[in-house]
Amino acid sequence: MIGRMRAAFTLVECTVAIVLLAILGTAVTTTVQRQGRAYRAAAELSELRDQLSEGAAILASELRALAPGGGDVYPGGMGKNALEFRSAFGFSIACEISGGSILSLPSNSASGAGTRLTWLYKRAEPGNGVYVFDEGSSADLSDDAWVFRTIVSVVPDPAACAAGAFAAARDALSPGFRISLSAALPGTVGAGAPVRFVERVRYALYRSSDNRWYLGYCASSTMTTTCAALQPVSGPYLPPASSPPSAPGGLDFHYVDANGTATTDPLNVARIDIALRGVTYGTATLAGRLAAIPIRDSVRLSVEVRNR
């Protein structure tokens, strides 16, 4: 006798299958959530380290070329979380010096002859400064010096450096310019003298409109005034330390002289130690923690100034 075929699962079998699927679904969901948290934490940490690296690279690049003995670091500009100094933004060669205070400079564009004796990453403006190299009257290095002057005017001039010892005839296709200085240069400064362009800048830790703290930058319109409106260049960072003064903040500068001793004299700075301490925009759950929190990281660097 042929038995009847079973038409469906029993209640017990359905219950067991549902329980097994629920266990499997819970395991999969938990794994996906953990991976998602790990990816978010990795992304937040990567962005944080990129911001720290960017801030460190900017400060290192700016500070290496300082000449503290020449007045590049401003009195009162050496703060724990702020620094004000003269920042170089270009260089050139003086083709001609007229009346001691007017410099003729080659064009900032590559010329028809393929030469380029002027390089500027921003336009020189009245109020900026220049250093002009003075070889002095002796053949040795004892009287060599960089002479600082303020720019009074900048005028394009097709005839500037159109020909002569520092330009080819085809350089007239890229006319140069003339700059007037605030005072005459020493008589020992001659044609061919190197020229460095500088502006007064400030880097500081500041709070932006989003209530976060950033490494801010601004450039002054003159060499004698402090700029006001900071713009963020990297961050966010931890807020400045309030108490005690030695407590870590988002940006800390420490100034050292040639003997390795802390100094407050801008003329004696030989090394600047910098600490940047950042925090992520969002929160993430790290391994071993149940709650999502902002991630913190830091970077330290020491910059020995070249022209001390």
C-alpha positions in Angstrom: 0.0 0.0 0.0 1.4 3.3 -1.0 1.5 5.9 1.8 0.3 9.5 1.5 2.9 12.1 0.4 3.4 15.0 2.9 2.2 18.2 1.4 3.9 20.8 3.7 6.5 21.5 6.4 5.5 20.8 10.0 5.2 23.7 12.5 8.4 22.5 14.3 10.4 22.6 11.0 9.1 26.1 10.2 10.0 27.3 13.6 13.5 25.9 13.5 14.1 27.4 10.0 12.9 30.9 11.2 15.1 30.8 14.2 18.1 29.8 12.1 17.4 32.6 9.6 17.1 35.1 12.4 20.4 34.0 13.9 22.1 34.2 10.5 20.5 37.6 9.8 21.6 39.0 13.1 25.2 37.8 12.5 25.3 39.3 9.0 23.8 42.6 10.3 26.3 42.8 13.2 29.2 42.1 10.8 28.0 44.8 8.3 27.6 47.3 11.1 31.0 46.6 12.5 32.6 47.0 9.1 30.7 50.2 8.5 31.9 51.6 11.8 35.5 50.5 11.0 35.3 52.1 7.5 33.9 55.4 9.0 36.6 55.4 11.7 39.3 54.8 9.0 37.9 57.5 6.8 37.7 60.0 9.6 41.2 59.2 10.8 42.6 59.5 7.2 41.0 62.9 6.8 42.4 64.0 10.1 45.9 62.9 9.3 45.7 64.6 5.9 44.8 67.9 7.6 47.6 67.5 10.1 50.1 66.8 7.3 48.9 69.7 5.3 49.2 72.1 8.3 52.7 70.8 9.1 53.9 71.1 5.5 52.6 74.7 5.2 54.3 75.8 8.4 57.6 74.0 7.6 57.7 75.5 4.1 57.0 79.1 5.4 59.4 79.0 8.4 62.5 77.4 6.9 63.5 80.6 5.0 63.1 83.0 7.9 65.9 85.4 8.8 65.2 86.2 12.5 68.3 88.3 12.8 67.1 90.5 9.9 63.8 91.2 11.6 61.6 88.6 9.8 59.9 87.6 13.1 57.9 90.6 14.4 58.3 91.7 18.1 55.2 90.6 19.9 54.4 88.2 17.1 55.8 85.1 18.9 52.8 83.6 20.6 52.0 80.2 22.0 49.4 79.6 19.3 50.2 82.4 16.8 53.2 83.6 14.8 53.6 86.7 12.7 56.6 87.1 10.3 57.8 88.2 6.8 56.9 85.5 4.3 58.8 85.3 0.9 56.6 85.1 -2.2 59.0 85.6 -5.0 62.5 86.6 -6.2 64.1 88.5 -9.1 67.2 90.2 -10.4 67.6 93.9 -10.5 68.6 94.7 -14.2 69.1 98.4 -13.4 68.9 100.7 -10.3 67.9 104.3 -11.0 68.4 107.0 -8.4 69.1 104.4 -5.8 65.4 103.7 -5.2 63.9 102.5 -8.5 64.5 98.9 -9.5 64.0 97.6 -13.1 63.0 93.9 -13.0 62.4 91.3 -15.7 59.0 90.0 -16.5 57.4 87.3 -14.4 56.6 85.4 -17.6 58.8 83.0 -19.5 60.4 85.1 -22.2 61.0 84.5 -25.9 64.6 83.6 -25.1 63.4 81.0 -22.6 64.9 82.8 -19.6 63.0 83.6 -16.4 64.7 85.8 -13.9 61.6 86.8 -12.0 59.3 84.3 -10.2 56.3 85.5 -8.2 53.4 83.3 -7.0 51.4 86.5 -6.3 51.4 90.0 -7.7 53.7 92.4 -5.9 51.8 95.3 -4.5 52.6 98.6 -2.8 53.0 97.9 0.9 54.8 94.7 0.3 58.6 94.5 1.1 61.7 93.6 -0.7 65.2 92.4 0.4 67.9 93.5 -2.0 71.3 91.9 -1.7 74.3 94.3 -1.0 77.7 92.8 -1.6 79.4 95.8 0.1 82.6 97.3 -0.9 85.0 94.6 0.1 85.7 91.3 -1.8 85.0 89.1 1.3 81.7 88.3 3.0 82.2 90.5 6.0 80.0 93.4 4.7 77.5 91.4 2.7 73.9 92.0 3.8 70.2 91.9 2.7 68.8 95.5 2.7 65.1 95.7 3.5 62.8 98.3 1.8 59.1 98.8 1.4 57.5 98.9 -2.1 55.9 102.3 -2.9 54.7 101.6 -6.4 54.8 98.8 -9.1 54.6 99.9 -12.7 54.7 97.7 -15.8 57.3 99.0 -18.2 58.1 97.6 -21.7 61.5 99.1 -21.6 62.5 97.5 -18.2 65.2 94.9 -18.8 64.4 94.8 -22.6 68.0 94.2 -23.4 71.4 94.2 -21.7 73.5 91.9 -19.6 70.5 90.3 -17.9 68.2 89.8 -20.9 68.2 88.9 -24.6 66.7 91.0 -27.3 63.7 88.7 -27.5 62.9 89.4 -23.9 61.2 92.6 -25.0 58.3 90.3 -25.9 57.7 89.9 -22.2 58.1 93.4 -20.8 59.2 93.8 -17.2 58.3 96.3 -14.5 59.7 98.9 -12.2 59.3 99.2 -8.5 59.9 102.3 -6.4 61.2 101.8 -2.9 60.6 103.7 0.3 64.3 104.8 0.6 67.4 104.7 -1.5 69.6 101.6 -1.4 73.3 101.8 -0.4 75.6 102.9 -3.3 77.3 99.5 -3.2 74.1 97.8 -4.5 74.5 97.4 -8.3 72.8 95.8 -11.3 72.4 92.1 -11.0 71.6 92.2 -7.3 69.2 89.5 -6.2 65.8 90.7 -4.9 63.4 88.8 -2.6 59.7 89.8 -2.2 58.1 89.5 1.2 54.8 90.2 2.9 53.6 90.3 6.5 51.6 87.2 7.3 50.1 85.7 10.4 49.4 82.0 11.3 47.2 81.4 14.3 44.7 79.0 15.9 41.3 80.6 15.6 37.6 79.7 16.0 35.6 79.9 12.8 31.9 80.5 12.3 31.2 76.8 12.6 32.5 76.9 16.2 35.5 74.7 15.3 39.1 75.6 15.6 41.4 75.9 12.6 44.9 76.9 11.6 44.2 80.3 10.1 46.3 82.5 7.7 46.1 86.1 6.7 48.4 88.6 4.9 48.7 92.2 5.8 48.4 95.0 3.2 51.5 96.7 4.6 54.6 95.6 6.5 53.7 97.7 9.5 50.2 96.6 10.3 48.7 93.3 11.5 46.1 91.6 9.4 42.7 91.0 10.9 40.6 88.4 9.0 42.0 84.9 9.3 41.1 82.2 6.7 41.3 78.5 7.5 44.0 76.5 5.8 43.7 73.2 7.7 41.8 71.6 10.6 39.8 71.3 12.7 42.1 71.3 15.8 41.7 71.1 19.5 40.9 74.5 21.1 43.8 76.5 22.7 44.9 75.5 26.1 43.5 77.8 28.8 44.9 76.5 32.0 47.6 75.7 32.9 49.7 77.5 30.2 51.7 74.4 29.6 48.7 72.3 28.8 48.4 71.0 25.2 46.3 73.0 22.7 45.5 72.6 19.1 48.5 74.6 18.0 51.6 75.2 20.1 54.8 77.1 19.1 58.0 76.8 21.1 60.9 79.0 20.2 64.6 78.0 20.8 67.9 79.8 20.4 71.1 78.5 18.9 72.1 77.0 22.4 68.8 75.0 22.6 67.4 77.3 25.2 63.8 78.7 25.1 63.8 82.3 24.0 61.3 85.2 23.7 63.7 87.4 21.6 62.7 87.4 17.9 66.2 88.1 16.9 67.6 85.0 18.5 65.2 82.3 17.2 67.2 79.4 15.7 64.5 76.7 15.9 60.7 76.6 16.1 59.1 73.5 17.6 55.5 73.0 16.5 52.8 70.7 17.8 49.5 70.3 15.9 46.6 68.4 17.6 43.6 67.7 15.5 40.2 66.3 16.0 37.8 64.7 13.5 34.7 66.5 12.1 32.5 63.5 13.0 32.4 60.7 15.5 33.5 57.1 15.1 33.5 54.0 17.2 37.0 52.7 17.8 37.9 49.2 18.7 37.1 48.4 22.3 34.6 51.2 22.6 30.8 51.1 22.6 30.1 54.7 22.0 31.1 56.8 19.0 33.5 59.7 19.9 35.6 62.2 18.0 39.0 60.9 17.1 42.1 62.8 18.0 45.6 62.7 16.6 48.7 64.9 16.6 51.9 65.7 14.8 55.1 67.4 16.0 57.9 69.0 13.9 60.9 71.1 14.5 62.0 73.7 11.9 65.5 75.1 12.0 65.5 78.4 10.2 68.1 78.7 7.5 69.1 82.3 7.8 69.6 82.8 11.5 
